[in-house]
Amino acid sequence: DLSKKAASFTQEIGRASGNRASFLYISFTLIILFIPVSSFHMSWEEIFNSARKESRTDFKKLSDWKKDGFSSTRYADFKKLRKISKGTPGIPQINYADYTKEKFFEEFDLTRTPCIIKGAMDSWAKKDWSLNAVCKRYPDAEMKCGEKDSGSAIKVKLSDFRQYCESNQDDSPLYVFDSNFGSRPSTTEIKSFYSIPKFFETDLFKHVEKGRPPHKWFLIGPERSGTTMHIDPNKSSAWNALFTGTKRWALFPPKTLKAIVKGTKYVKKDEDDEAIQYFIDILPRIKENHPDKEILEVIQKPGEIIFVPSGWWHAVINLEDTTAVTQNFTNFSNFDSCWEDVRTGRPCMALRWLNTLEKECPKAAHRVHQLNKMSRFDMREKQRERHQRRRVKKVRKIEKRIRQKKKKGVKNFNEEEYRAKRMKRIRSPSQSSSSSSSSSSSSSSG
């Protein structure tokens, strides 16, 4: 009705002005003003239908998110996860106050033994960390709850996420796993509400000046959500502090074969590989077929921190609505394996890291040179190889564009001039390596 009145009113203005352009402009402006702002916003249902489609393109329809019935017909199977069967191997549980930093390092870090730590969160800020309270405290904060096929993040406002959690019936719900909470103005205060436990204060990865991969996350997980079996990146270790709710963890030792851990051969044709399917259906089959394999399970309770050492396979499922914070780190217990992973996977970052270690942590830099020498690893050569691969990729892209232009019959197209102009922008491997030769002894170590 308001839109009709606005249109009628602007028609009168248009007739009075006698100017068609003014009439159209005023009509459009007033109609926009009379339309409620809410009409331009998607509802939370529309937002999450879009998020579902983008995060699971393998599902043909939205109803596939409920096809296994873990929130309905098989909910009883999910509830059974809240208790661990007698005789199931667990992990040590310790009191924070009973251990010094050095004692913990010797007993758990060096031996790479996972454990539950009680009492470490007692001094943290007393806040209501329930899912509902957190979403109300930061309603406009946009946090990551999934990824598109392209790798880009799917983000939603926490006010919408709260409504989704209140009514969702998905088998494996979307899970907020946000690495930007510390830099986002509206949520940066979360950093001040917790402190890094003394056992994990040493983090050699902090010496990466630029390009450090994400290493800390704020988590909001509705029940039935979780993460599938994996090893943390760059052979890093991790700690996970649980504010509210309960989580169930399954852990395999580092040397366990990936094929066994993933249980790929035990996944039936119509089954999914999400955490809930893994814990309810796949993990029991792995246990049945590999009774000799060490599989540790534990239920983490509010106020507890779990330590997951470098190289350990682990999966987790939220038994209730949960909020938590987690960080990955590298210290001297896992530095060797971490460095060997980074120097081959990310050689440019490895060089920057070593340059900073030379200045800020000579002990770690000395260990790098020892590792490179023992394995005869030439960092400068690896960097040249990487630049060569990038150069080949760029050259192929130029040739592809040339073929496209010739196919389209672009007028006055000079192929040689086009190629020469763009090839000038591509540095040769020798130029690239010489530009980094100033990287002190890091380039020639090993």
ZIWO-V67449 format. One record per residue. RES is the residue in one small letter. SS is DSSP state (H for helix, E for strand, - for the rest). BURIAL is I if it has 24 or more other C-alpha atoms within 12 Angstrom, else O. D_LAST is the distance of its C-alpha to the last C-alpha in Angstrom with 1 decimal. Layout:
# ZIWO-V67449
RES:SS:BURIAL:D_LAST ; RES:SS:BURIAL:D_LAST
This chain:
# ZIWO-V67449
d:-:O:78.4 ; l:H:O:76.6 ; s:H:O:75.0 ; k:H:O:78.5 ; k:H:O:80.0 ; a:H:O:77.2 ; a:H:I:77.8 ; s:H:O:81.6 ; f:H:O:81.2 ; t:H:I:79.0 ; q:H:I:81.4 ; e:H:O:84.1 ; i:H:O:81.9 ; g:H:O:81.1 ; r:H:O:84.8 ; a:H:O:85.6 ; s:H:O:82.9 ; g:-:O:83.7 ; n:-:O:80.1 ; r:H:O:78.3 ; a:H:O:74.8 ; s:H:O:75.5 ; f:H:O:77.0 ; l:H:O:73.9 ; y:H:O:71.5 ; i:H:I:73.6 ; s:H:I:74.1 ; f:H:O:70.4 ; t:H:O:69.5 ; l:H:I:72.2 ; i:H:I:71.5 ; i:H:O:67.9 ; l:H:O:69.0 ; f:H:O:71.5 ; i:-:O:69.0 ; p:-:O:67.5 ; v:H:O:63.8 ; s:H:O:63.1 ; s:H:O:64.0 ; f:H:O:60.8 ; h:-:O:58.5 ; m:-:O:57.5 ; s:-:O:58.6 ; w:H:I:56.1 ; e:H:O:57.1 ; e:H:O:56.2 ; i:H:I:52.9 ; f:H:I:51.9 ; n:H:I:53.3 ; s:H:O:51.0 ; a:H:I:48.0 ; r:H:I:48.7 ; k:H:I:49.0 ; e:H:I:45.7 ; s:H:I:43.7 ; r:-:I:45.1 ; t:-:O:45.9 ; d:-:O:46.3 ; f:-:O:49.5 ; k:-:O:52.5 ; k:-:O:54.7 ; l:H:I:54.5 ; s:H:O:56.5 ; d:H:I:53.5 ; w:H:I:52.0 ; k:H:I:54.8 ; k:-:O:55.1 ; d:-:I:54.0 ; g:-:O:56.4 ; f:-:I:54.1 ; s:-:I:56.1 ; s:-:O:59.4 ; t:-:O:60.2 ; r:-:O:57.1 ; y:H:I:56.8 ; a:H:O:58.0 ; d:H:O:54.9 ; f:H:I:52.8 ; k:H:I:54.8 ; k:H:O:54.0 ; l:H:I:50.4 ; r:H:I:51.5 ; k:-:O:52.0 ; i:-:O:49.5 ; s:-:O:51.2 ; k:-:O:51.7 ; g:-:O:49.2 ; t:-:O:46.3 ; p:-:O:43.2 ; g:-:I:42.3 ; i:-:I:39.7 ; p:E:O:40.2 ; q:E:I:42.0 ; i:E:I:41.6 ; n:E:O:43.3 ; y:H:I:41.1 ; a:H:O:43.0 ; d:H:O:42.4 ; y:-:O:38.6 ; t:-:O:36.6 ; k:H:O:33.1 ; e:H:O:31.6 ; k:H:O:33.9 ; f:H:I:33.1 ; f:H:I:29.4 ; e:H:O:29.9 ; e:H:O:32.5 ; f:H:I:31.4 ; d:H:I:27.9 ; l:-:O:26.1 ; t:-:O:28.4 ; r:-:I:28.1 ; t:-:I:31.9 ; p:-:I:33.7 ; c:E:I:36.8 ; i:E:I:39.7 ; i:E:I:40.0 ; k:E:I:43.6 ; g:-:I:44.7 ; a:-:I:41.6 ; m:-:I:43.5 ; d:-:I:46.7 ; s:-:O:46.0 ; w:-:O:45.1 ; a:-:O:47.7 ; k:-:O:50.8 ; k:-:O:51.1 ; d:-:O:52.6 ; w:-:I:49.6 ; s:-:I:51.7 ; l:H:I:50.8 ; n:H:I:54.1 ; a:H:O:53.8 ; v:H:I:50.2 ; c:H:I:51.4 ; k:H:O:54.4 ; r:H:O:52.5 ; y:-:I:50.2 ; p:-:O:52.4 ; d:-:O:51.0 ; a:-:I:47.3 ; e:E:I:45.7 ; m:E:I:43.1 ; k:E:I:41.0 ; c:E:I:42.7 ; g:E:I:41.0 ; e:E:I:39.1 ; k:-:O:40.5 ; d:-:O:39.2 ; s:-:O:37.5 ; g:-:O:35.4 ; s:-:O:37.4 ; a:E:O:38.9 ; i:E:I:42.5 ; k:E:I:44.0 ; v:E:I:47.4 ; k:E:I:49.4 ; l:H:I:49.8 ; s:H:I:53.6 ; d:H:I:53.5 ; f:H:I:51.0 ; r:H:I:53.5 ; q:H:I:56.3 ; y:H:I:54.2 ; c:H:I:53.4 ; e:H:O:57.1 ; s:H:O:58.3 ; n:-:I:55.5 ; q:-:I:56.0 ; d:-:I:52.7 ; d:-:I:51.3 ; s:-:I:47.8 ; p:-:I:48.3 ; l:-:I:46.1 ; y:E:I:43.8 ; v:E:I:42.8 ; f:E:I:39.0 ; d:E:I:38.4 ; s:-:I:35.2 ; n:-:I:37.0 ; f:-:I:39.6 ; g:-:I:38.0 ; s:-:O:38.0 ; r:-:O:41.4 ; p:-:O:44.2 ; s:-:O:46.6 ; t:-:I:44.4 ; t:H:O:42.0 ; e:H:O:44.3 ; i:H:I:43.0 ; k:H:I:39.9 ; s:H:O:42.3 ; f:H:O:44.0 ; y:-:I:41.2 ; s:-:O:38.4 ; i:-:I:35.1 ; p:-:I:35.8 ; k:H:O:34.4 ; f:H:I:32.3 ; f:H:I:30.2 ; e:-:O:30.0 ; t:-:I:26.3 ; d:-:I:24.5 ; l:H:I:20.9 ; f:H:I:21.3 ; k:H:I:23.9 ; h:H:I:21.2 ; v:-:I:20.7 ; e:-:O:22.8 ; k:-:O:23.8 ; g:-:O:24.0 ; r:-:O:23.8 ; p:-:O:25.5 ; p:-:I:29.0 ; h:-:I:28.8 ; k:E:I:32.4 ; w:E:I:35.7 ; f:E:I:39.4 ; l:E:I:41.1 ; i:E:I:44.7 ; g:E:I:45.6 ; p:-:I:49.0 ; e:-:I:50.0 ; r:-:I:48.7 ; s:-:I:45.6 ; g:E:I:42.2 ; t:E:I:38.7 ; t:E:I:37.8 ; m:E:I:35.4 ; h:E:I:31.7 ; i:-:I:28.4 ; d:-:I:27.4 ; p:H:I:24.7 ; n:H:I:21.0 ; k:H:I:21.7 ; s:-:I:23.5 ; s:E:I:26.5 ; a:E:I:29.9 ; w:E:I:33.3 ; n:E:I:36.5 ; a:E:I:39.6 ; l:E:I:43.0 ; f:E:I:45.8 ; t:E:I:48.5 ; g:-:I:49.2 ; t:-:I:47.6 ; k:E:I:44.6 ; r:E:I:44.0 ; w:E:I:40.4 ; a:E:I:39.2 ; l:E:I:35.9 ; f:E:I:34.0 ; p:-:I:31.2 ; p:-:I:27.7 ; k:-:O:27.9 ; t:-:O:31.1 ; l:-:O:31.1 ; k:H:O:31.4 ; a:H:O:34.5 ; i:H:I:36.2 ; v:H:I:35.4 ; k:H:I:36.5 ; g:-:I:39.6 ; t:H:O:39.7 ; k:H:O:42.0 ; y:H:I:44.4 ; v:-:I:44.9 ; k:-:O:48.3 ; k:-:O:49.0 ; d:-:O:50.8 ; e:-:O:48.5 ; d:-:I:45.9 ; d:-:I:42.4 ; e:-:I:43.0 ; a:H:I:42.6 ; i:H:I:46.3 ; q:H:I:46.6 ; y:H:I:43.6 ; f:H:I:45.1 ; i:H:I:48.6 ; d:H:I:48.3 ; i:H:I:44.9 ; l:H:I:43.6 ; p:H:O:46.8 ; r:H:O:46.3 ; i:H:I:42.7 ; k:H:I:44.1 ; e:H:O:46.9 ; n:H:O:44.8 ; h:-:O:42.0 ; p:-:O:43.8 ; d:-:O:41.0 ; k:-:O:38.4 ; e:-:I:37.7 ; i:E:I:38.8 ; l:E:I:39.3 ; e:E:I:41.8 ; v:E:I:43.0 ; i:E:I:45.3 ; q:E:I:44.0 ; k:-:I:46.9 ; p:-:I:47.4 ; g:-:I:45.8 ; e:E:I:43.1 ; i:E:I:39.3 ; i:E:I:37.3 ; f:E:I:33.7 ; v:E:I:31.6 ; p:-:I:28.3 ; s:-:I:25.1 ; g:-:I:25.4 ; w:-:I:29.2 ; w:E:I:31.4 ; h:E:I:34.3 ; a:E:I:37.4 ; v:E:I:40.1 ; i:E:I:43.6 ; n:E:I:45.9 ; l:-:I:49.1 ; e:-:I:50.8 ; d:-:I:50.2 ; t:E:I:47.1 ; t:E:I:45.2 ; a:E:I:41.9 ; v:E:I:38.7 ; t:E:I:35.2 ; q:E:I:31.7 ; n:E:I:28.2 ; f:E:I:25.6 ; t:-:I:22.3 ; n:-:I:22.2 ; f:-:I:20.3 ; s:-:I:22.0 ; n:-:I:20.4 ; f:H:I:17.4 ; d:H:I:14.8 ; s:H:I:16.6 ; c:H:I:17.2 ; w:H:I:13.7 ; e:H:I:12.8 ; d:H:O:16.0 ; v:H:I:15.6 ; r:H:I:12.2 ; t:H:I:13.7 ; g:H:O:17.3 ; r:-:I:17.1 ; p:H:I:14.0 ; c:H:I:16.1 ; m:H:I:17.3 ; a:H:I:13.9 ; l:H:I:13.1 ; r:H:I:16.5 ; w:H:I:16.2 ; l:H:I:13.1 ; n:H:I:15.1 ; t:H:I:18.0 ; l:H:I:16.5 ; e:H:I:15.4 ; k:H:O:19.2 ; e:H:O:20.9 ; c:-:I:19.0 ; p:H:O:16.7 ; k:H:O:16.7 ; a:H:I:15.2 ; a:H:I:12.6 ; h:H:O:11.7 ; r:H:I:11.6 ; v:H:I:9.2 ; h:H:I:6.5 ; q:H:O:7.8 ; l:H:I:7.9 ; n:H:I:4.6 ; k:H:O:3.9 ; m:H:O:7.5 ; s:-:O:7.5 ; r:-:O:5.1 ; f:-:I:5.2 ; d:-:I:5.4 ; m:H:I:7.6 ; r:H:I:9.6 ; e:H:I:10.6 ; k:H:I:11.7 ; q:H:I:13.6 ; r:H:I:15.2 ; e:H:O:16.3 ; r:H:I:17.8 ; h:H:I:19.6 ; q:H:O:20.9 ; r:H:O:22.3 ; r:H:O:24.0 ; r:H:I:25.4 ; v:H:O:26.8 ; k:H:O:28.5 ; k:H:O:30.0 ; v:H:O:31.3 ; r:H:O:32.9 ; k:H:O:34.6 ; i:H:I:36.0 ; e:H:O:37.4 ; k:H:O:38.9 ; r:H:O:40.7 ; i:H:I:42.0 ; r:H:O:43.5 ; q:H:O:45.1 ; k:H:O:46.7 ; k:H:O:48.0 ; k:H:O:49.4 ; k:H:O:51.2 ; g:-:O:52.6 ; v:-:O:51.5 ; k:-:O:53.8 ; n:-:O:52.5 ; f:-:O:48.9 ; n:-:O:46.9 ; e:H:O:44.1 ; e:H:O:42.2 ; e:H:O:42.6 ; y:H:O:41.4 ; r:H:I:38.3 ; a:H:O:37.5 ; k:H:O:38.0 ; r:H:O:35.6 ; m:H:O:32.9 ; k:-:O:32.7 ; r:-:O:31.5 ; i:-:I:28.5 ; r:-:O:25.4 ; s:-:O:23.5 ; p:H:O:19.8 ; s:H:O:19.2 ; q:H:O:21.3 ; s:H:I:19.5 ; s:H:I:16.1 ; s:H:O:17.7 ; s:H:O:19.5 ; s:-:I:16.4 ; s:-:O:14.7 ; s:-:O:16.5 ; s:-:I:14.3 ; s:H:O:13.3 ; s:H:O:9.8 ; s:H:I:9.0 ; s:H:I:8.7 ; s:-:I:6.3 ; s:-:I:3.8 ; g:-:O:0.0
